[in-house]
Amino acid sequence: MADAERLICDSADLQEAGDGVRFKVMRFGRSEPAFVVRFKGAARAYLNRCVHVPRELDWQSGQFFDSEGALLICSMHGATYYPDTGKCHMGPCRNGGLVALPVV
């Protein structure tokens, strides 16, 4: 396993559009919060930071999806993001997107 690769969770731990798993990554020499969720059968990981204001998205630990399980939502601003791309769907994120992380 390369230095940048580490086990965050077993794939089976991620339920479709269910709770995510929070973890930390080193980025530009700083520890930053991140998360991984499953959507359309694939694990997707992003920095846990809203594009509008650098605040963590989950309203409770690991809860990133809206009530329909269709979009990721910022607990503070209500900005929504497409889970499969991280691109802004609606809200103050204005054509931005979440910072995607590689998943192995």
C-alpha positions, 0 to 999 in steps of 0.5 A: 500500500502506498503512503497516501493510501490507507484503509478508512473503512470496509466498502461494506460499511458504506450503505447506499445514500446512507451515513458517511465515514469521516476521516482526516487527510493531510493536505498542503501540510495541514490536517483537514476533515474529509468524508466518504459516502456511497452513491449509485454503487460507488464510494465517493470521498470529498473534503468536508468543507462547504464551498461557500464558507469553509464549514463542515457539511454534516449536520450530525456526524456522518450525515451528509445526505438530504432527506431523500438521499439524493444530494449532499447538503451543507447543514449551515447554508443549505447548499446542495451538491451532487454526490457523484461529482461534488458539483454545486446543485443549488445554493450559495456554492454558485457553480463551485464544487466539493474537493474530490479525493481519490478512492481506492 
